[in-house]
Amino acid sequence: MLDNKDVLVIADGAAFGALIENCVDYFETQFNRRISLWLPESFEYLILKSGVIKYENLDDILENTSKYVECEKYVSWERFFTDMLIDATRNKREKYLKDTLNEYYLEDAIAKKIIVQMPKDIQEKREIRIS
């Protein structure tokens, strides 16, 4: 269990790569803390995986992403998932924008569906809020 001295870092795995060396250097200086790091593919991936958004062939896309991503168009899977989410929610109540999280995703029922995509030990041991 993480206590007040410990740190849980949840970061967008696709975007975090460039920063990981700096973070590991910092982590190595923290002798009195346990630091847990969880790097899902992307926040957009968690939203899509949660089932709160409908998209044709979504399960297959999430299971076999490499079959769907055009490498010439997308430099990362995170950008692919972002475009999918933006496309699927365009002109809808749950419209997704990368720079501002729509209030829809903060509603309790929606947030819970996203949170259950996280590892069980993170769900059980921490009060998680999406912000």
C-alpha positions as CSV (number, residue, x, y, z in Angstrom):
1,M,0.0,0.0,0.0
2,L,1.3,3.4,-0.8
3,D,1.4,5.8,2.1
4,N,1.9,9.6,2.2
5,K,5.6,9.3,1.6
6,D,5.2,7.0,-1.4
7,V,4.5,8.1,-4.9
8,L,2.3,6.6,-7.6
9,V,3.0,7.9,-11.1
10,I,0.5,7.2,-13.9
11,A,1.8,8.6,-17.1
12,D,0.9,8.3,-20.8
13,G,3.3,5.6,-21.8
14,A,3.5,6.8,-25.4
15,A,4.4,10.3,-24.4
16,F,6.5,9.5,-21.4
17,G,9.4,7.8,-23.1
18,A,11.3,11.0,-23.7
19,L,11.2,11.8,-20.0
20,I,11.8,8.5,-18.4
21,E,15.6,8.9,-18.0
22,N,15.1,12.1,-16.0
23,C,12.5,10.4,-13.9
24,V,14.6,7.4,-13.2
25,D,17.5,9.6,-12.1
26,Y,15.1,11.4,-9.7
27,F,13.6,8.1,-8.4
28,E,17.1,6.9,-7.6
29,T,17.6,9.8,-5.2
30,Q,14.4,9.0,-3.2
31,F,15.7,6.5,-0.7
32,N,12.8,6.8,1.8
33,R,10.0,6.4,-0.8
34,R,8.6,3.6,-2.8
35,I,7.8,4.9,-6.2
36,S,5.4,2.9,-8.4
37,L,5.2,3.6,-12.1
38,W,2.4,2.6,-14.4
39,L,2.6,3.5,-18.1
40,P,-0.6,2.6,-20.0
41,E,-0.4,3.0,-23.8
42,S,-2.2,6.3,-23.5
43,F,-5.1,7.9,-21.6
44,E,-7.0,7.8,-24.9
45,Y,-6.4,4.0,-25.0
46,L,-7.9,3.7,-21.5
47,I,-11.0,5.6,-22.6
48,L,-11.5,3.5,-25.7
49,K,-10.8,0.3,-23.8
50,S,-13.4,1.3,-21.1
51,G,-16.3,0.9,-23.6
52,V,-17.7,4.4,-23.0
53,I,-17.3,5.2,-26.7
54,K,-18.7,3.2,-29.5
55,Y,-16.4,2.6,-32.5
56,E,-16.6,0.0,-35.3
57,N,-14.2,-2.9,-34.8
58,L,-13.0,-1.3,-31.6
59,D,-12.1,-4.6,-29.8
60,D,-10.1,-5.8,-32.8
61,I,-8.4,-2.4,-33.2
62,L,-7.3,-2.4,-29.5
63,E,-6.2,-6.1,-29.6
64,N,-4.4,-5.8,-33.0
65,T,-3.4,-2.1,-33.2
66,S,-0.4,-2.7,-35.4
67,K,-2.7,-3.9,-38.2
68,Y,-4.5,-0.6,-38.2
69,V,-1.9,2.1,-37.6
70,E,-0.5,3.7,-40.7
71,C,3.2,4.3,-39.8
72,E,3.5,7.1,-42.4
73,K,0.6,9.0,-40.8
74,Y,1.2,8.3,-37.0
75,V,4.5,8.6,-35.2
76,S,3.0,6.9,-32.2
77,W,0.0,4.7,-31.2
78,E,-1.0,7.5,-28.8
79,R,-1.7,9.8,-31.7
80,F,-3.6,7.0,-33.5
81,F,-5.8,6.5,-30.4
82,T,-6.3,10.3,-30.0
83,D,-7.4,10.6,-33.6
84,M,-9.8,7.6,-33.2
85,L,-11.3,9.2,-30.1
86,I,-11.7,12.6,-31.6
87,D,-13.3,11.1,-34.7
88,A,-15.7,8.9,-32.7
89,T,-16.9,11.8,-30.5
90,R,-17.0,14.6,-33.0
91,N,-20.2,16.7,-32.6
92,K,-21.3,14.5,-29.6
93,R,-21.8,15.2,-25.9
94,E,-18.7,13.2,-25.1
95,K,-16.5,15.2,-27.6
96,Y,-12.9,14.6,-26.9
97,L,-10.2,17.3,-27.1
98,K,-6.6,16.6,-26.3
99,D,-6.0,19.9,-24.4
100,T,-9.1,20.0,-22.2
101,L,-10.9,17.0,-20.7
102,N,-14.6,17.1,-21.3
103,E,-16.7,17.1,-18.1
104,Y,-18.4,13.9,-19.5
105,Y,-15.3,11.9,-18.6
106,L,-15.4,13.2,-15.1
107,E,-18.9,11.9,-14.4
108,D,-18.8,9.2,-11.7
109,A,-20.2,6.4,-13.9
110,I,-17.9,7.2,-16.8
111,A,-14.8,7.7,-14.7
112,K,-15.4,4.4,-12.9
113,K,-15.4,2.6,-16.3
114,I,-12.1,4.2,-17.2
115,I,-10.6,3.5,-13.8
116,V,-11.4,-0.2,-14.0
117,Q,-9.0,-0.4,-16.9
118,M,-6.2,0.2,-14.5
119,P,-4.4,-2.7,-12.7
120,K,-6.4,-4.0,-9.7
121,D,-3.7,-3.1,-7.1
122,I,-3.9,0.5,-8.2
123,Q,-7.7,0.6,-8.1
124,E,-7.8,-1.1,-4.7
125,K,-5.1,0.8,-2.8
126,R,-5.6,4.3,-4.0
127,E,-8.4,6.7,-4.3
128,I,-8.1,7.5,-8.0
129,R,-9.5,10.6,-9.5
130,I,-9.3,11.6,-13.2
131,S,-8.4,15.2,-13.6
